[in-house]
Amino acid sequence: MRNKKIKWLDTLRVLGLVMVLAYHLLPSNVHIFKGGFIGVDIFFVLSGYLTTALIVEKLPEFDLFGFFAKRIRRLVPLLLFMVGTSSVALLGLPGDFRSGLLKQVMAAIAQCTNYYEIATGGSYGSSFFAHIFIHTWTLGVEFQYYILWAIIIAFIALFVRTSDAARRIIAPLALVLAIGSAVLMVTGSTAIADTHNFTDVYFALQTHGFTVMMGSAIGAFLGTKPKQIEAGAVGAILPITAGLGLVGLAQVLRFDELSTYHYGLILTSVLTSVIIVTVLKFGQGTKTSEWFIIEYFSSRSYAIYLFHWPISVLLKDYAQVNNYSNQWILMLATLLLTLIFAEIGYLAFGSVHEWKPAQVMTSGVVVVMLASSLFVALTSPLVSATELDLNAKTRTSAISNLAPYCKDMGTFVSKSPVVDHDHPELLPNPEKFSNYSHMADQARLLVGDESHVDKTTMTIIGDSVTNITSNRLRSTIPGLIVDAMGNRKMDEGLAVVEDLKSHDALPHTIVISLGTNIISQDVSKDAALKIIDEVGPGHNIIFVTGYGIGYGGMAKFADWLRTLPDQYSNVTIADWAAAIAPIAEKDRSAMTNDAFHPGRPDTEQLYADVVKAAIEKVKDK
């Protein structure tokens, strides 16, 4: 039985698709469906239900390898088509945009993008260039579920004689596994709550698997043809109310908030389950049918999901390179191209269930796409030039920052656990410093030298934007201590400030340049306010605004930072965003390929000049 024969599940699937598309594609200044990522949880519950229901109804006969073969034929050809076309499209962009592509391609093809992203610390958008296949993490979760759950069912089938006997084992087992996974999600997210980066629990099958297992429990309990109950008010009210509940959750949940992982995703799965159960028990006998447009998009939902993200990333990358910023046009273009490629993919691969002679051409296309993607990936740089430049400047910055604090560098080298002993001439290896430690302060403590604490000094605590301009900062502002690390966020800057204060080493003027990596507006704002409280009166605080072409979160946070001087007399703004915007909007080369680092010597100097002007403004305070 095909999924579309079960009435009203197409509507549920399309609801999940709309949520995901809205979450990924709507311009940043539109504040609806900010929790639209729950659409994938709707997909997961549906997938778990349909997979288990169809398998159990065939028990005790179950062809495990035949099941795997059908899954591969249904999912992999279209996946390879997407990977191949997207990889070829990347050839039109500078090499930086293809950096690390080989690993992304291999992870996507191997159906393990979810664990690849956990291993690399990924999220939707990497530190430098967005991962074009990161959305295939959902395929990883589903494929891993297919393998493990099918093996478990096949094992159970060895000991049962009827389908009903299998249900009595599989249904409670699925429910127990769902509860166990949900508990792991709650406890795991609590353990990493202070980082506001829930990648590990979101992408992992063991913590996010409660969604597919909840659907599996329903599939085992009810199958695809449960005994019908005459439709009445309850039959209509329950699924509609649950659907409205899902829409409401998509408005209030946020990806970086602990509440999402404590109850949001679990409640999403429960509401989805309520809809499935009620339409199975009440809805199959209704006279009305789903609209054709619903069935159309449902049948192509997999293809639409596969193509929407890489097309969105590619168009944004091309827009950045060509200095184009109209988000609405980009969204409409993304939708149009997604529908076109999804239709092509569906017609070519969407109904591939058995290998027939007529499908030889389709198989050839798949081989060509696989070869194309591997060729592009193998000829792409492993690391972007931007990242290489930043790493080099990180090391230089660390050496320059530490030198004034160490009377005897030989003593420092011999004592320091952070020295790269393979290359001692380079002194400290910045990667071995804690992100929460002030490098100069740590070095001073290592050599036991407190005599160099000078509270009239100036320190800038920054991220990669500061790091890439560190040499110009030091030459433009003599005496400035540059403490910058890539991907540092405002709450991590707060930890640095707390560390300095605990050692009575707060400088007279402290510059905070952490307006780039804004994962959460609320978290960043709260950390900035805590920095102000921690520093207290008697010290000047300068916040540097962040800027990035097409990065709406930076602009929104910059607007908020500009309101602080009216509330705090010791707060000043170094408005890098206002200074660079008119230049970058006219000439894209003013920024690096990732669109948020200064890209030329003159724009690096502009950043240093903006910081210097703010310091000059407060020097007599």
N, C-alpha and C positions, 0 to 999 in steps of 0.2 A: 504494500500500500504506500502510495506517495503521500508526503506530508500535506499537500494541498487538499486531499480528500477529507481531512479532518477539519470541519468548518470552524472558522474564526481564529485558527492558529496563524493564518496568513496575516490577519490584522495585527496580532500581537507581535509577529516578526517585523512587520513594517514599522510599528511603533518603536521598537528597539533600533531599527535602522535610522529612522528620523532623528532619534536622540543622539546617536553617534555622529551623524552628519552635522547636526546643529552644533554639537560640542566642538568638533574639529574645524568646521568651516566658517561659522559666523564671525564677523569682525570682532575684535577685542573690546570695542566699546558697546557691544550689544550684551546685555546682562540677563539673557534667558538661556535656559538649558546649560548653565555652567556645571551642572551635575549630569550632563548627558552621557557621560562615560558609563552610566549604569545600563545603557543599551546593550553592552556586551554581556552583562549578567543575564539579561532577558534571553539573549542568544544561547548562553550556556545552559540555562534551565530547559529551554526548548530542546536543545540538542540532547541533553541527558534523558529527557522524557522519550523522545522519538527513538533514539538508539536502543534504549532498554526495552521499550514496549514492543518494538518490532523483533528484537532478538528473542525475548521471552516467549512470544507467541509461537515461535518455531521450535521451542524446546520440547523434548530433550534432544532433538536433532539440531546440531549447531556446527557449521563449517567455519572454524576459526580462521583458517587461511583464506577462505573465500570472502569472509567478512573484511579482512585486512585488504584484500585485493580490490574490493569494491570501494572501500574508503579512499584508497590511493587513486583509483581511476576517477573518482568523483572530485577529489580535492586538488591533486597534484598538477594535472595538466594546466588548469586555469592559473594556478599559482606560478608555474614556470612561465606562462605567457605574460603575467604581470611583471615578474622579476626581469624577464628579458627585455620587454619594451621599456621599462623604467630605467634599466641600466644603460641601454642605448641612448635614451634621452639625456642622461647625465653627461654624455660626451660633448654636448653643446655648452657646458659650464666649465669654468676654470677647474684645474685639478684639485684644488682644496675641497671642492664639494663632493669629490669622489673618494676622499681619504677614508681608509678603513673599510672600503666597500666589500672587499673580498670576504672578510669575516661576517659582514651582514648578509651577503648572498648565501654563504654556506650555512649560516644559522637558519635562514628562512627556508632553504631547501630541505635541511635536515629536521625541520619542524621543532626547533629548540630555541627560537628567538627569546622566549620568556626567560630561560636560564642564562642565555648569552647576555641579556640586558642586566640581569641580577649580577652576573660576574663582572660586568664593566661599569656598573653603577648608572645604567641608563634610565632615561625617562622620556617623555614626549618632547624631544628636542635635546640634543646633546650639548656639551659645553661649547662646542664650536659650530658644528654643522648638524642639522637634524638628520637622524637616522631614517633613511627613506623606507626601510622595511620593518620598522619597529612595531607597526600594527599587526604584524604576523605573530606577535606573542600570543594572540588569542588562538591561532591555529595550533601553536605549540601546546597550549593547555588542552585543547580538544583532542589532538592526536595522541598525546600522552594518556589522556583519559581513555580513548578508544582502545589503546594497546592493553593497559592494565586492567580495565574493567572487563574487556572481552576475554582476557585470559582467566580472570576470576570466574566469570560465568561459564566458560568452557570447562573449568575444573568442577564447578557445581553440577554441570550437566552430566558428568560421569557417574553421579550418585543418585540421580532422580529419574523417574520413569514418566512423569507427566509435566505438562506446563504449569498446572496448578501447584504441584509440589515444589517446583522451582520458584514460583512466586513467593511462597511462604518462607523461603530462605533468602532470596535476593532482595525483596522489599525491605525487611527490617535491617538487613546488612547495609543496604544503601543509605538508610536513614541514620544508622549509627555512624557510618563514614562521613555523612554530611554534618552531623553534630560535631564529630571530632575535628573536622576541617574548620568549622566555624570557630571552635574554641581556639585552635591554633591561630586563626586570623586575629581574634581579639587579643590573645596574649602576645602574639608576635608584634602586632602594631603598637601595643602598650610599651613594649621593650625598646622600640626605636622612635617613640613619640617625640623626643626632644630634637630629632633631626628634621622632622617634617618631610622626610623622604621615605615614602612607604613602598618603594619599588620592590623590596624583597618579599613582602607579604602579598602585594598586588599581583605580581607576575607568577608566583610559584603555584604549582598544581596542588601541593599539599595544604596550602592556606586558602587558595581561591577555589578549590575543588568542591566546596560545599554546594556551589551553584549547580554543577552538572550532577552531583549525587542527589540533590533534592529532586531534580527532574527525574533521575533514575528511579528513585523511590516511587514516584507517581506512576512512572511507566510500568514498573513491576506490579504495583497494586491494581491499576486500572486497565492497562493495555491500551489498545486503540479503539476497542468496541465495548466499553463498559455498559452495564445495564442502565437504560435511560430513565430519567425522572421527568415527568411532564413539566414543561417549561411554565413558569409563573413569574410573579414579580421578583421572587428571589433569584431566579435564573437570569434575569436581566440586570437587577440591581448589583449583585455581587461582582460580576466581572467589570461592569462599568465603574463601580466605586474603586475597585482595585486598580483599574487602569488610570483613573484620575489620581489615585495615590502615587502611582509610578511617575506620572507627569509632575506631581508636586515634589517628589523626591529629586527629580531632575532639576528643579529650580533651587533647592536649598542645599543639597550636598556639595561638598568641595573636595577635590582630589587630595589636598594636603591637610585635611582636618581629621583628627583622630576619630571623631564621631562617625565618619563615613565607614571606618573599618570596625568600629564597635557595634554599630547597628544598621548603618545605611545600606550596605551591600547585602546584609542578611535580610533586612526588611524588603529590599528589592526582590530577592529570591522568593520570599514568602508570598508577596503580592502576585508575582508571576505564577507561582504554583497555584494560588487561589483562582486565577483566571483560567489556567489549564484545566483544573478539576471541574470548575463550574461549567465551562463550555463543553467538556466531555459529558457531564451528567445531565445538563439542561439544554445545551445549544444545538445538538446534532439534529434534533427534530424540528427546529424552527423552519418556517417557510421562507424567510428572507435569506438571501445569500450575500456573500461578500462582493463588493464591487470588483469589476474587472481590473481597474487600476491597482487595487490592493493585491490581487493575485499576480498581476504583471510584475510589480516591484518585489513581491515576496519571492517569486521564482528567480529573480535576478539579484537578490539581496547579497548572496555570497560574492558575486562578481562586482557589485557596486562597492561592497566593503573593501574588497581587495584593491580596487583602483583608486578610491577616493583619496586615500592618504598620500601615496607617492605622487599623484597628480597635483595635490595641494602643495606638497613640499617643492616639487619641481617648478611650479608656477611662481611660488614665492621666491625661490632662488633666482629664477630668471628675472623677476621683478626687481630684486635687490641689485643684481648685476647691472640692470638697465635703469636703475634709479626710478622705478615706478612704484607707487604706494597706494593706489586706490583699492582698498580691501574689498569693497562691494563688487567691483568688476572682476577681481581675482576669484571671489567666491562663485560668481555666476559662471565664469569660465571653467572653474574646477568642476562644477556640477554638470555642465554641458559635456565636457570631455569625459568625465566619469561615466555618464550615461552612454556615450558613444562606445567607449572601450568595453564597458560592461556588456552592452548588447553584442558586440563582436565576440567577446569571450564566451557569452552564454550560448550564442548560436554555434560556435565552434566546439566548445567543450562542456557546456552545461548539461547535456543529456548523455554524456559518455558513461554508460554502465557496462557495456560489453564491447570487447574489441572486435569490430567487424571490418571486412575488406574496405568498406567505404570510408573508414576512419584512418586509413593509412596516411592520407595527406595531413590529417590532424596530428598524427604522431610525428610526422616530419617537421611540422611547425614547432612542436614541443622541443624536439631535438635542436632545431635552429635557435630557439629562444634560450635554451640551456647553454648552448655554445656561446651565444652572444653575451649573455650575462657573465659567464666565466671569463671571456676575453676582456670585457670592460673591467671586471673586478681585478683580474691579474695585472692589467696595465695601469691600475690606479695607485696613487701613492698610499703607503701604509699610514703615514701621519701627515697632516696638513702643514703647509709652510708656516701658517699662522701659529700653530701649536709648537713647531720647532723653534720659531723665533721667540715665542713666549718662554719656553723652557730654558733657552740660553740666557735670556734676560733675568729669569728667576734666579739662576745660579750666580750671575754677576751681581744682582741686587743683594743676595744674601752675603756675599763676600764683602761688598762695600758697606753694608749695614753693620757687620760685625766688627770690622777693623777698628773703629774708634773706641770700642769697648774692651778690647783685649790688649793689655800691655805686652803680653808675651804670647804671640800666636803659636809658638811651639808648644807651650803649656796647654793651650786650648786644643790643639790638634791631638795631643796625647791623651787628654782627658775626655774629649767629646765623643759621645756615642753616635753623633750625627755626622761625623766626618766620613767622606767617601774614601776609604783607605786604599782602594784600587788606584785612585788618582788624588793623593794627598795634596798635590799642588793646588787643587781646586778648592781645598778646605771643605766647608760644610756642604753636605748634600741636602738641599732644601726639602726634598721629598720625604726625608726622614724626620723632619720637624713635625710636631703635632700641629694640625690646623688651628688649634686653640691656644698656641703658645706664641708669645712675642719673641722673635728670633734673637734680637739683640739682648733682651732681658735674660733669655735662657743662656746665652753665651756668657754674659757677665756673671751669672750665678755659677756656671761651670768652672770658671777660673777663680771664683771666690773674690771677685773684684767689685766692690760696691762704691769705690771712690769716683767712678765716672758718671754716677747719676747726676744729671744736670737738669733741674726742673724748668730751666728756661729754654730747653730744646723744643723742637717742633717735630711731631711724628705724624705721618700719614698712614692710616690703616686702610688698605685697599685690596682690590681684586685684580684680575688679569689686565684690566684696562690701565690700572695704576702701574702694574708690573711692566707692561710693555713700554711705558714711558718713564721708567724709573731713572735711567741715566740722565734724561733731560730734566727731570725733577731735581735731582741732586746738583746738576750744574746751574740750574736757574735759581734754586733756593738753597744757598750754602747752609749746611748744618741740619738740613731736613733729614730725618730718619725715615726711610721708606720700608714699611712692613707690608708686603703685598703677596698674595697667593691666589692662584687661579681658582675660579669658581667659589670664592669666599662670599658668604652671604651676611646680611646684617646681624643675624643672631650670633654668627661666629665672630663678627667684629665686637659684639658685646662681650664675648668671652675673653677676647684680647684685652679689652679695656679693664675688665675685672681682674685679669692677671697682672696688668700693670699697677692697678691700684693696690692689690694685695702686697706688692713689693715696694710700695711707696715710690713708684717711678712714673706717675702720671706727668706728662709734659705740660708746659704752660699752654701750648696751643696744640690741639689734637684735631687732625683732619680725618674725616670718615668718608671714604670714597667707595661705597658699597651699594650703589644704586643700580647695578646691572643685573645681578642674579636674583630677581624678584620672583620667587616661587609662590609666595603668598603675600598679598598686600597687608593683611592683618598682622601676620607674623613679623614682617619687616617693619611695619609701623610701630608695633609694640616693642621690638628690639631697639629701634631708634630712640624711642621715648625713655627706655631703660638706660640707654647710653647717656642721655642727658642727665638723668637722675644720678647715675653712678659717678659721672665726672664731677657734677656739682658746681657750685659757684667758685669763682677764682680761677677758672680755666676757660679758655676760648674753645668752642667747638665749631668746626666748619664741616658742613655736609656738602659733598659734591654730587650734583645731579647726574644721573645716568642717561645715555642716549644710544639708541639703536634704530636703524632704518627698519620700520615695520614691527618693532617691538613695543606694542601698546602698553604692556605692564610697566616698562621703564618710564614712559611718559606720564602715566598716571601717578606713579610714585614720586616722580620729580615735581609734579604739581603740588603734591602733599608736602614735600620737603620745603617748598617755597613759603608755606604758611607758618613754619616754625619760628622764624625770627620775630614775628609779631607776638609770640607767646613766651619766648625765652630771650632774655637780654644778652646772654652769652653765646647765642647761636647765630651763625652767619652762613650764607649760602654761596658756594662757588659754582656758578651756573654754567657748567660745561655743556649741558644740553642746549641752552640758548645760544652759546657761542658757536658750536659746531653745526647746528641744524641748517642754517642758511647756506653754509659751504657744502655740506654733504648732500643736500637736496639738489644742488646744481651740478655737483661733480661726484659721482659715485666712488672715484678712486681716493677720495678723502678718507674712506674707511677701508678696513681689510675686507676680505671676501665674506666674512661672517657678519659684517654690517654693524658691529658695535665696538670694535677696537680702532683707534686711530691708525690710518693706513699709510701716512706719509710723514716725512720729517717735519713738515710745517704744521701738520695737525697734531703730532706729538708735542711740538713746541707750544701750540695753542693750549693744549691741556695743562701743561706746566705753567703757562702764563696766567691761566684762569685761577689755578690754585695759588700762585704767588700773589695775585691781586687781592684775593680774599685774605691771605695772611697779612699783607701790608695794611689792609683795612682795619685789622684788629690788633696790630702789634703794640699799640700804646694802651690797650685796655688792661 
